[in-house]
Amino acid sequence: QLTEQDKQQVLDIVDKYSSRALRVLAIAVRTFESMPFDASNEDLSTDQKFEACRANLKLMGLVASIDPDRDGVPQSVLAARGAGIR
């Protein structure tokens, strides 16, 4: 269980990487001996099943990656600026 101080420390790291235009993924795990919901219950939504699965996860770490420019983006940005769009 992460303390509030731990959570803030993780968020600070995410903010640090995000401010450098990096995408950040949190990697977390949990071992199941069985699914944490009744798979035969057709009334459960996908969101409810996902919520049950993501409870009590253990944070393993963060991964930061660069998101390279797509073709044409620099030219589009320059054209928008030239048109007075910010």
N, CA, C and O atoms as a GROMACS GRO file, in nm:
protein
  344
    1GLN      N    1   0.084  -0.118   0.000
    1GLN     CA    2   0.000   0.000   0.000
    1GLN      C    3   0.089   0.124   0.000
    1GLN      O    4   0.175   0.139   0.087
    2LEU      N    5   0.068   0.212  -0.098
    2LEU     CA    6   0.145   0.336  -0.104
    2LEU      C    7   0.092   0.437  -0.003
    2LEU      O    8  -0.029   0.455   0.011
    3THR      N    9   0.183   0.502   0.066
    3THR     CA   10   0.144   0.610   0.155
    3THR      C   11   0.117   0.734   0.070
    3THR      O   12   0.152   0.738  -0.048
    4GLU      N   13   0.057   0.835   0.130
    4GLU     CA   14   0.034   0.961   0.058
    4GLU      C   15   0.167   1.021   0.014
    4GLU      O   16   0.176   1.079  -0.094
    5GLN      N   17   0.270   1.008   0.097
    5GLN     CA   18   0.403   1.060   0.063
    5GLN      C   19   0.459   0.984  -0.058
    5GLN      O   20   0.516   1.044  -0.149
    6ASP      N   21   0.441   0.850  -0.059
    6ASP     CA   22   0.487   0.770  -0.173
    6ASP      C   23   0.414   0.812  -0.300
    6ASP      O   24   0.477   0.829  -0.405
    7LYS      N   25   0.282   0.828  -0.291
    7LYS     CA   26   0.202   0.869  -0.408
    7LYS      C   27   0.251   1.003  -0.462
    7LYS      O   28   0.264   1.020  -0.583
    8GLN      N   29   0.277   1.097  -0.372
    8GLN     CA   30   0.323   1.228  -0.416
    8GLN      C   31   0.459   1.219  -0.483
    8GLN      O   32   0.486   1.288  -0.581
    9GLN      N   33   0.545   1.133  -0.430
    9GLN     CA   34   0.678   1.114  -0.489
    9GLN      C   35   0.665   1.058  -0.632
    9GLN      O   36   0.736   1.102  -0.722
   10VAL      N   37   0.577   0.962  -0.651
   10VAL     CA   38   0.554   0.905  -0.784
   10VAL      C   39   0.499   1.013  -0.877
   10VAL      O   40   0.546   1.026  -0.990
   11LEU      N   41   0.400   1.089  -0.831
   11LEU     CA   42   0.343   1.195  -0.913
   11LEU      C   43   0.445   1.302  -0.949
   11LEU      O   44   0.442   1.356  -1.060
   12ASP      N   45   0.536   1.332  -0.858
   12ASP     CA   46   0.642   1.428  -0.887
   12ASP      C   47   0.734   1.378  -0.998
   12ASP      O   48   0.775   1.454  -1.085
   13ILE      N   49   0.764   1.250  -0.994
   13ILE     CA   50   0.847   1.190  -1.099
   13ILE      C   51   0.774   1.194  -1.233
   13ILE      O   52   0.834   1.227  -1.336
   14VAL      N   53   0.646   1.160  -1.232
   14VAL     CA   54   0.566   1.164  -1.355
   14VAL      C   55   0.564   1.306  -1.410
   14VAL      O   56   0.581   1.326  -1.530
   15ASP      N   57   0.542   1.405  -1.324
   15ASP     CA   58   0.542   1.545  -1.368
   15ASP      C   59   0.676   1.585  -1.428
   15ASP      O   60   0.681   1.657  -1.528
   16LYS      N   61   0.784   1.539  -1.366
   16LYS     CA   62   0.920   1.571  -1.415
   16LYS      C   63   0.939   1.521  -1.558
   16LYS      O   64   0.986   1.594  -1.644
   17TYR      N   65   0.902   1.395  -1.581
   17TYR     CA   66   0.918   1.338  -1.715
   17TYR      C   67   0.819   1.400  -1.814
   17TYR      O   68   0.854   1.427  -1.928
   18SER      N   69   0.696   1.422  -1.770
   18SER     CA   70   0.594   1.481  -1.858
   18SER      C   71   0.634   1.620  -1.902
   18SER      O   72   0.607   1.659  -2.016
   19SER      N   73   0.698   1.696  -1.814
   19SER     CA   74   0.740   1.832  -1.850
   19SER      C   75   0.850   1.831  -1.956
   19SER      O   76   0.878   1.933  -2.018
   20ARG      N   77   0.912   1.715  -1.975
   20ARG     CA   78   1.015   1.700  -2.079
   20ARG      C   79   0.957   1.633  -2.204
   20ARG      O   80   1.030   1.579  -2.286
   21ALA      N   81   0.823   1.639  -2.216
   21ALA     CA   82   0.750   1.584  -2.332
   21ALA      C   83   0.765   1.433  -2.345
   21ALA      O   84   0.765   1.379  -2.456
   22LEU      N   85   0.778   1.365  -2.232
   22LEU     CA   86   0.786   1.219  -2.234
   22LEU      C   87   0.652   1.162  -2.188
   22LEU      O   88   0.587   1.217  -2.099
   23ARG      N   89   0.612   1.051  -2.247
   23ARG     CA   90   0.494   0.979  -2.201
   23ARG      C   91   0.539   0.887  -2.089
   23ARG      O   92   0.647   0.828  -2.095
   24VAL      N   93   0.456   0.874  -1.988
   24VAL     CA   94   0.494   0.794  -1.872
   24VAL      C   95   0.389   0.686  -1.848
   24VAL      O   96   0.269   0.715  -1.839
   25LEU      N   97   0.435   0.562  -1.836
   25LEU     CA   98   0.349   0.449  -1.803
   25LEU      C   99   0.388   0.395  -1.666
   25LEU      O  100   0.506   0.380  -1.635
   26ALA      N  101   0.288   0.367  -1.585
   26ALA     CA  102   0.312   0.302  -1.457
   26ALA      C  103   0.292   0.152  -1.478
   26ALA      O  104   0.194   0.110  -1.540
   27ILE      N  105   0.384   0.073  -1.427
   27ILE     CA  106   0.376  -0.073  -1.438
   27ILE      C  107   0.341  -0.127  -1.299
   27ILE      O  108   0.413  -0.104  -1.202
   28ALA      N  109   0.229  -0.199  -1.291
   28ALA     CA  110   0.185  -0.255  -1.164
   28ALA      C  111   0.138  -0.398  -1.186
   28ALA      O  112   0.093  -0.434  -1.295
   29VAL      N  113   0.147  -0.479  -1.081
   29VAL     CA  114   0.110  -0.621  -1.092
   29VAL      C  115   0.024  -0.664  -0.973
   29VAL      O  116   0.019  -0.599  -0.869
   30ARG      N  117  -0.043  -0.774  -0.995
   30ARG     CA  118  -0.117  -0.842  -0.889
   30ARG      C  119  -0.136  -0.986  -0.936
   30ARG      O  120  -0.174  -1.009  -1.050
   31THR      N  121  -0.111  -1.080  -0.848
   31THR     CA  122  -0.128  -1.221  -0.880
   31THR      C  123  -0.268  -1.265  -0.841
   31THR      O  124  -0.316  -1.235  -0.731
   32PHE      N  125  -0.334  -1.336  -0.932
   32PHE     CA  126  -0.468  -1.388  -0.905
   32PHE      C  127  -0.463  -1.540  -0.897
   32PHE      O  128  -0.402  -1.606  -0.982
   33GLU      N  129  -0.525  -1.595  -0.796
   33GLU     CA  130  -0.546  -1.740  -0.795
   33GLU      C  131  -0.675  -1.771  -0.871
   33GLU      O  132  -0.690  -1.879  -0.927
   34SER      N  133  -0.765  -1.675  -0.871
   34SER     CA  134  -0.887  -1.682  -0.951
   34SER      C  135  -0.928  -1.538  -0.981
   34SER      O  136  -0.880  -1.445  -0.917
   35MET      N  137  -1.016  -1.520  -1.076
   35MET     CA  138  -1.059  -1.386  -1.112
   35MET      C  139  -1.131  -1.322  -0.994
   35MET      O  140  -1.205  -1.390  -0.922
   36PRO      N  141  -1.111  -1.193  -0.972
   36PRO     CA  142  -1.172  -1.126  -0.857
   36PRO      C  143  -1.318  -1.084  -0.881
   36PRO      O  144  -1.369  -0.994  -0.814
   37PHE      N  145  -1.382  -1.149  -0.975
   37PHE     CA  146  -1.524  -1.126  -1.002
   37PHE      C  147  -1.584  -1.255  -1.056
   37PHE      O  148  -1.512  -1.346  -1.097
   38ASP      N  149  -1.714  -1.261  -1.056
   38ASP     CA  150  -1.785  -1.379  -1.105
   38ASP      C  151  -1.794  -1.371  -1.258
   38ASP      O  152  -1.876  -1.296  -1.311
   39ALA      N  153  -1.712  -1.446  -1.327
   39ALA     CA  154  -1.706  -1.441  -1.473
   39ALA      C  155  -1.837  -1.485  -1.538
   39ALA      O  156  -1.863  -1.451  -1.654
   40SER      N  157  -1.918  -1.558  -1.466
   40SER     CA  158  -2.046  -1.603  -1.523
   40SER      C  159  -2.156  -1.498  -1.507
   40SER      O  160  -2.266  -1.515  -1.562
   41ASN      N  161  -2.128  -1.391  -1.434
   41ASN     CA  162  -2.227  -1.285  -1.412
   41ASN      C  163  -2.227  -1.192  -1.534
   41ASN      O  164  -2.139  -1.107  -1.548
   42GLU      N  165  -2.325  -1.209  -1.620
   42GLU     CA  166  -2.333  -1.130  -1.743
   42GLU      C  167  -2.378  -0.986  -1.717
   42GLU      O  168  -2.373  -0.903  -1.807
   43ASP      N  169  -2.421  -0.957  -1.595
   43ASP     CA  170  -2.464  -0.821  -1.561
   43ASP      C  171  -2.345  -0.729  -1.528
   43ASP      O  172  -2.361  -0.607  -1.523
   44LEU      N  173  -2.227  -0.788  -1.507
   44LEU     CA  174  -2.109  -0.707  -1.478
   44LEU      C  175  -2.058  -0.643  -1.606
   44LEU      O  176  -2.041  -0.709  -1.708
   45SER      N  177  -2.035  -0.513  -1.600
   45SER     CA  178  -1.981  -0.442  -1.716
   45SER      C  179  -1.829  -0.465  -1.723
   45SER      O  180  -1.767  -0.510  -1.627
   46THR      N  181  -1.774  -0.433  -1.837
   46THR     CA  182  -1.629  -0.441  -1.853
   46THR      C  183  -1.560  -0.349  -1.753
   46THR      O  184  -1.456  -0.384  -1.696
   47ASP      N  185  -1.618  -0.230  -1.730
   47ASP     CA  186  -1.560  -0.137  -1.633
   47ASP      C  187  -1.559  -0.196  -1.493
   47ASP      O  188  -1.461  -0.180  -1.420
   48GLN      N  189  -1.666  -0.264  -1.454
   48GLN     CA  190  -1.671  -0.326  -1.322
   48GLN      C  191  -1.568  -0.438  -1.309
   48GLN      O  192  -1.504  -0.452  -1.204
   49LYS      N  193  -1.551  -0.516  -1.414
   49LYS     CA  194  -1.452  -0.623  -1.412
   49LYS      C  195  -1.311  -0.564  -1.402
   49LYS      O  196  -1.228  -0.612  -1.325
   50PHE      N  197  -1.286  -0.460  -1.480
   50PHE     CA  198  -1.156  -0.395  -1.477
   50PHE      C  199  -1.128  -0.336  -1.339
   50PHE      O  200  -1.017  -0.348  -1.288
   51GLU      N  201  -1.228  -0.273  -1.279
   51GLU     CA  202  -1.214  -0.215  -1.146
   51GLU      C  203  -1.174  -0.322  -1.045
   51GLU      O  204  -1.087  -0.299  -0.961
   52ALA      N  205  -1.237  -0.438  -1.052
   52ALA     CA  206  -1.204  -0.547  -0.960
   52ALA      C  207  -1.061  -0.596  -0.982
   52ALA      O  208  -0.992  -0.629  -0.886
   53CYS      N  209  -1.017  -0.600  -1.106
   53CYS     CA  210  -0.882  -0.648  -1.138
   53CYS      C  211  -0.773  -0.550  -1.097
   53CYS      O  212  -0.662  -0.590  -1.063
   54ARG      N  213  -0.804  -0.422  -1.100
   54ARG     CA  214  -0.698  -0.325  -1.071
   54ARG      C  215  -0.688  -0.288  -0.924
   54ARG      O  216  -0.603  -0.206  -0.887
   55ALA      N  217  -0.770  -0.345  -0.839
   55ALA     CA  218  -0.760  -0.320  -0.695
   55ALA      C  219  -0.638  -0.392  -0.639
   55ALA      O  220  -0.603  -0.502  -0.684
   56ASN      N  221  -0.573  -0.331  -0.543
   56ASN     CA  222  -0.460  -0.391  -0.471
   56ASN      C  223  -0.340  -0.424  -0.560
   56ASN      O  224  -0.271  -0.524  -0.538
   57LEU      N  225  -0.315  -0.340  -0.659
   57LEU     CA  226  -0.198  -0.359  -0.744
   57LEU      C  227  -0.073  -0.313  -0.671
   57LEU      O  228  -0.078  -0.227  -0.583
   58LYS      N  229   0.040  -0.371  -0.709
   58LYS     CA  230   0.170  -0.332  -0.654
   58LYS      C  231   0.248  -0.259  -0.763
   58LYS      O  232   0.274  -0.316  -0.870
   59LEU      N  233   0.284  -0.134  -0.737
   59LEU     CA  234   0.360  -0.055  -0.833
   59LEU      C  235   0.501  -0.111  -0.846
   59LEU      O  236   0.574  -0.121  -0.747
   60MET      N  237   0.538  -0.147  -0.968
   60MET     CA  238   0.671  -0.201  -0.993
   60MET      C  239   0.766  -0.093  -1.042
   60MET      O  240   0.887  -0.099  -1.016
   61GLY      N  241   0.713   0.005  -1.114
   61GLY     CA  242   0.800   0.112  -1.164
   61GLY      C  243   0.732   0.196  -1.269
   61GLY      O  244   0.614   0.176  -1.301
   62LEU      N  245   0.807   0.290  -1.322
   62LEU     CA  246   0.760   0.380  -1.426
   62LEU      C  247   0.847   0.366  -1.549
   62LEU      O  248   0.967   0.340  -1.540
   63VAL      N  249   0.786   0.383  -1.665
   63VAL     CA  250   0.859   0.379  -1.791
   63VAL      C  251   0.828   0.508  -1.865
   63VAL      O  252   0.712   0.542  -1.886
   64ALA      N  253   0.932   0.580  -1.905
   64ALA     CA  254   0.915   0.704  -1.981
   64ALA      C  255   0.965   0.680  -2.123
   64ALA      O  256   1.071   0.621  -2.144
   65SER      N  257   0.888   0.729  -2.220
   65SER     CA  258   0.931   0.714  -2.359
   65SER      C  259   0.900   0.841  -2.436
   65SER      O  260   0.807   0.915  -2.403
   66ILE      N  261   0.979   0.863  -2.539
   66ILE     CA  262   0.958   0.981  -2.622
   66ILE      C  263   0.853   0.947  -2.727
   66ILE      O  264   0.847   0.835  -2.777
   67ASP      N  265   0.773   1.045  -2.758
   67ASP     CA  266   0.672   1.029  -2.862
   67ASP      C  267   0.719   1.110  -2.982
   67ASP      O  268   0.702   1.231  -2.987
   68PRO      N  269   0.779   1.042  -3.080
   68PRO     CA  270   0.837   1.116  -3.192
   68PRO      C  271   0.731   1.191  -3.273
   68PRO      O  272   0.615   1.150  -3.279
   69ASP      N  273   0.774   1.302  -3.334
   69ASP     CA  274   0.684   1.379  -3.420
   69ASP      C  275   0.633   1.291  -3.533
   69ASP      O  276   0.705   1.207  -3.587
   70ARG      N  277   0.509   1.312  -3.567
   70ARG     CA  278   0.452   1.242  -3.684
   70ARG      C  279   0.485   1.322  -3.809
   70ARG      O  280   0.509   1.443  -3.802
   71ASP      N  281   0.484   1.254  -3.922
   71ASP     CA  282   0.512   1.321  -4.048
   71ASP      C  283   0.414   1.437  -4.068
   71ASP      O  284   0.294   1.422  -4.050
   72GLY      N  285   0.467   1.551  -4.104
   72GLY     CA  286   0.385   1.666  -4.135
   72GLY      C  287   0.352   1.755  -4.018
   72GLY      O  288   0.302   1.866  -4.038
   73VAL      N  289   0.377   1.710  -3.895
   73VAL     CA  290   0.340   1.791  -3.778
   73VAL      C  291   0.420   1.921  -3.771
   73VAL      O  292   0.359   2.026  -3.753
   74PRO      N  293   0.553   1.918  -3.784
   74PRO     CA  294   0.626   2.046  -3.776
   74PRO      C  295   0.575   2.148  -3.879
   74PRO      O  296   0.562   2.266  -3.847
   75GLN      N  297   0.547   2.103  -4.002
   75GLN     CA  298   0.498   2.194  -4.105
   75GLN      C  299   0.359   2.248  -4.068
   75GLN      O  300   0.330   2.365  -4.092
   76SER      N  301   0.275   2.164  -4.012
   76SER     CA  302   0.140   2.207  -3.971
   76SER      C  303   0.146   2.310  -3.860
   76SER      O  304   0.069   2.406  -3.859
   77VAL      N  305   0.237   2.290  -3.766
   77VAL     CA  306   0.253   2.386  -3.656
   77VAL      C  307   0.299   2.520  -3.712
   77VAL      O  308   0.247   2.625  -3.673
   78LEU      N  309   0.396   2.518  -3.802
   78LEU     CA  310   0.444   2.643  -3.863
   78LEU      C  311   0.333   2.712  -3.942
   78LEU      O  312   0.319   2.834  -3.935
   79ALA      N  313   0.254   2.636  -4.016
   79ALA     CA  314   0.144   2.694  -4.093
   79ALA      C  315   0.040   2.755  -3.999
   79ALA      O  316  -0.013   2.863  -4.027
   80ALA      N  317   0.010   2.688  -3.890
   80ALA     CA  318  -0.089   2.741  -3.794
   80ALA      C  319  -0.038   2.869  -3.731
   80ALA      O  320  -0.113   2.965  -3.715
   81ARG      N  321   0.089   2.870  -3.695
   81ARG     CA  322   0.147   2.993  -3.636
   81ARG      C  323   0.144   3.107  -3.738
   81ARG      O  324   0.116   3.222  -3.703
   82GLY      N  325   0.173   3.075  -3.862
   82GLY     CA  326   0.171   3.176  -3.968
   82GLY      C  327   0.030   3.233  -3.988
   82GLY      O  328   0.014   3.347  -4.030
   83ALA      N  329  -0.070   3.152  -3.957
   83ALA     CA  330  -0.209   3.196  -3.970
   83ALA      C  331  -0.257   3.266  -3.844
   83ALA      O  332  -0.373   3.307  -3.836
   84GLY      N  333  -0.168   3.280  -3.744
   84GLY     CA  334  -0.205   3.348  -3.620
   84GLY      C  335  -0.268   3.258  -3.517
   84GLY      O  336  -0.320   3.306  -3.416
   85ILE      N  337  -0.265   3.128  -3.539
   85ILE     CA  338  -0.320   3.030  -3.443
   85ILE      C  339  -0.212   2.992  -3.344
   85ILE      O  340  -0.099   2.960  -3.384
   86ARG      N  341  -0.244   2.995  -3.217
   86ARG     CA  342  -0.145   2.958  -3.115
   86ARG      C  343  -0.168   2.817  -3.069
   86ARG      O  344  -0.095   2.767  -2.984
   0.00000   0.00000   0.00000
